[in-house]
Amino acid sequence: MFTIQWPKLIRGALVRRYKRFLADVRLPDGRVVTAHCPNTGSMRGCAEPGRPVYLSFSDNPKRKYPYTWELIQMPDSLVGINTNTPNRLVFGSLSARMVPALAGYTTVKREVAIAKGARIDIALGDASAVRCYVEVKNCTLVEKGVALFPDAPTERGRRHLVELARLAADGYRCAMFYLIQRMDAERFSPAADIDPKYSRQLAAARAGGVEIFAYDVNIDLAGIRLNRSLPVAARGLENN
């Protein structure tokens, strides 16, 4: 089973997240350090001051902020907030044939160009050609057992859906893969109340042949690994 092992983690308490990429964290010795926050979303529901958080540390002298925020402890689950993790985890899991519906390919490649200035996260195929394109999205928002994406309006996310629909129309198999970096969701739905344009675009892409996968994870203080496929709720996928 493919697993991403965390670097050594340092526990603290979140003071605040600000300027999108920064977070102040109080360490057990009372010091407050500023950590890099590798998440461009709103982090709605998983950035509450006072919550236990876990940081990694780099001794690279070129880094302005040596600490990186990796996890937050929510009431029912740890949550991975680093948006670099989903692509690594899905790529490794697909390479290890851990997703049955996407296991019938011999090559797995990352960051594949599909047009000038446009890339898709993962391409599956064989020695002769690409057969399937997969775009990966990080999901950290869970409300009443429903994992929701996006947590803020995303024009970039809509562009990815348009590109996938175009590739599907050209005869390629295409999929959206939502990686839920927590363990307290029972199903997935687009967040129509947050970004109705994205929801409509996803519905149009699905109608055009783009498949939708949603997986949660097993996550603890040692590492993170793919867990189970979650049902995709119809809510928000009406193509209107």
Secondary structure as the mmCIF struct_conf table of DSSP 4:
data_model
#
loop_
_struct_conf.conf_type_id
_struct_conf.id
_struct_conf.beg_label_comp_id
_struct_conf.beg_label_asym_id
_struct_conf.beg_label_seq_id
_struct_conf.end_label_comp_id
_struct_conf.end_label_asym_id
_struct_conf.end_label_seq_id
STRN STRN1 THR A 3 GLN A 5
HELX_LH_PP_P HELX_LH_PP_P1 TRP A 6 TRP A 6
STRN STRN2 ILE A 10 TYR A 18
TURN_TY1_P TURN_TY1_P1 LYS A 19 PHE A 21
STRN STRN3 LEU A 22 ARG A 26
TURN_TY1_P TURN_TY1_P2 PRO A 28 ASP A 29
BEND BEND1 GLY A 30 GLY A 30
STRN STRN4 VAL A 32 HIS A 36
BEND BEND2 GLY A 41 GLY A 41
TURN_TY1_P TURN_TY1_P3 ARG A 44 GLY A 45
BEND BEND3 CYS A 46 CYS A 46
TURN_TY1_P TURN_TY1_P4 PRO A 49 GLY A 50
STRN STRN5 PRO A 52 PHE A 57
TURN_TY1_P TURN_TY1_P5 PRO A 61 LYS A 62
BEND BEND4 LYS A 64 LYS A 64
STRN STRN6 TYR A 67 MET A 74
TURN_TY1_P TURN_TY1_P6 PRO A 75 ASP A 76
STRN STRN7 SER A 77 GLY A 80
TURN_TY1_P TURN_TY1_P7 THR A 83 ASN A 84
HELX_RH_AL_P HELX_RH_AL_P1 THR A 85 SER A 95
TURN_TY1_P TURN_TY1_P8 ALA A 96 ARG A 97
HELX_RH_3T_P HELX_RH_3T_P1 PRO A 100 LEU A 102
BEND BEND5 THR A 106 THR A 106
STRN STRN8 THR A 107 ALA A 115
TURN_TY1_P TURN_TY1_P9 LYS A 116 GLY A 117
STRN STRN9 ALA A 118 GLY A 125
BEND BEND6 ALA A 127 SER A 128
STRN STRN10 VAL A 130 CYS A 139
STRN STRN11 LEU A 141 GLU A 143
TURN_TY1_P TURN_TY1_P10 LYS A 144 GLY A 145
STRN STRN12 VAL A 146 PHE A 149
BEND BEND7 ASP A 151 ALA A 152
HELX_RH_AL_P HELX_RH_AL_P2 GLU A 155 ALA A 169
TURN_TY1_P TURN_TY1_P11 ASP A 170 GLY A 171
STRN STRN13 ARG A 173 ILE A 180
BEND BEND8 ARG A 182 MET A 183
BEND BEND9 GLU A 186 GLU A 186
STRN STRN14 ARG A 187 PRO A 190
TURN_TY1_P TURN_TY1_P12 ALA A 192 ILE A 194
HELX_RH_AL_P HELX_RH_AL_P3 PRO A 196 ALA A 207
TURN_TY1_P TURN_TY1_P13 GLY A 208 GLY A 209
STRN STRN15 GLU A 211 ILE A 219
BEND BEND10 LEU A 221 ALA A 222
STRN STRN16 GLY A 223 SER A 229
HELX_LH_PP_P HELX_LH_PP_P2 PRO A 231 PRO A 231
STRN STRN17 VAL A 232 VAL A 232
HELX_LH_PP_P HELX_LH_PP_P3 ALA A 233 ALA A 233
BEND BEND11 ALA A 234 ALA A 234
TURN_TY1_P TURN_TY1_P14 ARG A 235 GLY A 236
#
